[in-house]
Amino acid sequence: MRVQLGSAAVVALAMALAGCGERTTSTAQASGGEAAGQAIAAVGCPMQPKPDCVTIAAGGKTYDITGTGVDTSRGVGVSLTGQAKGEVGACGPKLANVKVDYLELQCGAPAAPAAG
């Protein structure tokens, strides 16, 4: 029980800090509303909605983290920070300069990617 409460506290703290990033302005803007260079923070379970796509949801948006090397088979949540590239690919708005930390937050078993 103590470990679960500690993990929940870590996740809550990370979510609270996620809104504290410094935002920069740019004329390039992705369709998701992120200006290139805007700080993005997300905490949660990475998903694989279709083959060759790994995503994470934050603030009601889904971000493409395919190129970050996140291992969805570990079945744990991640905390990541990065910057919006200002472009949208097939998997969602792309991020640059992404730093990923694995959490002790257990996620459901990874779903098989949708055929397509």
N, C-alpha and C positions, 0 to 999 in steps of 0.2 A: 504494500500500500504506500509506503514511504517513497519508493522509487517512482511510482506512478504520479504521486503528487508533485515530486521534484521535477519530473519531466513536464508536467502540466505548467508548473511555474516558469520553467525555461521557455516553453512555447509562448506563454502569455507575455513574458518580458520581451521576447523577440518580436512579437506582433505589435507591442506597444512602441518599441523602438523603430519599427519599420516606417512609421510616418514621420520620423525625424530627419530623414535624408535631405541634404541640400539639393535644390533643384536649379538647373541651369536652363537658359532659354536658347532656342535655335529656330531657324526658319523651317528646317526639315521636321516633319511631324508624321508619325505613323497613324494609320486609320484608327488605332486604339486610343489616340489622343496623347501619346507620349512624344515629347520633343526629343530629338537626338541628344544624347548626353544626360537626359533626366535620370536621376537615381531611382532604382527599382529595388525593393526588398520584398522577399516572399518567404513564407514559412508554411510548409504543408507536405502533402504526399505527391510525389511526381507521378504523372500518369502517362500512359502510352496509348493515346486514342486511336492511332492507326500506325501501320508499319512505318518505320523511319521517322517517327515523331515522338518526342518526349516533351511534355508540357507541365507547367505548374500554374495554379490559379492564385491570384492575389488581387485584392481590391475589386473583385467582380470582373477581372480580366484574366485571360489565359495567355501565358507567355511561352515562347518557343525556347526550350533549354536543351534541344537535341545535341548541339555541338559541345556541351559542357562535360560530357562523360559521366553524367549521373547514372548510377546503376539502380534501375528500378527493381531488379531481382532481389535486392537486399531487404525490401519490404519495410523500410523505415523512412520517416520524414526527413526533409532537408530544410536548411535555412540558407538562403542565398541572397547575395547582393550583386548588383551589376548596373549597367547603364543601358538605356534604350538606344538602339542603333538608328531609330527613326525610319525603319523599314519593316514591312510585314511579309512573311513568307507563307508557305502552305500550312505551317504548323502554328502560326500566330505571329505577334510582334517579336522581333528578334532582339536579343540582349548581347552586350559586349562586356568585356572585363568582368566576367562572372566569377565570384568566389562562392564555393559550395561547402557547407559543413553538414555532415550527417548527424541526425538527432537520435535519441533513444525512443522517439515517438513511433510506435508500431502502426503501420498502415495495413490495410486489408491486403490479401494476396494479390499480386499484380495480375490484372486482367489481361487476357490474351488480346493482342492488337486486333482491331476490327479488320476484316478482309476488305481489300479495296485497293 
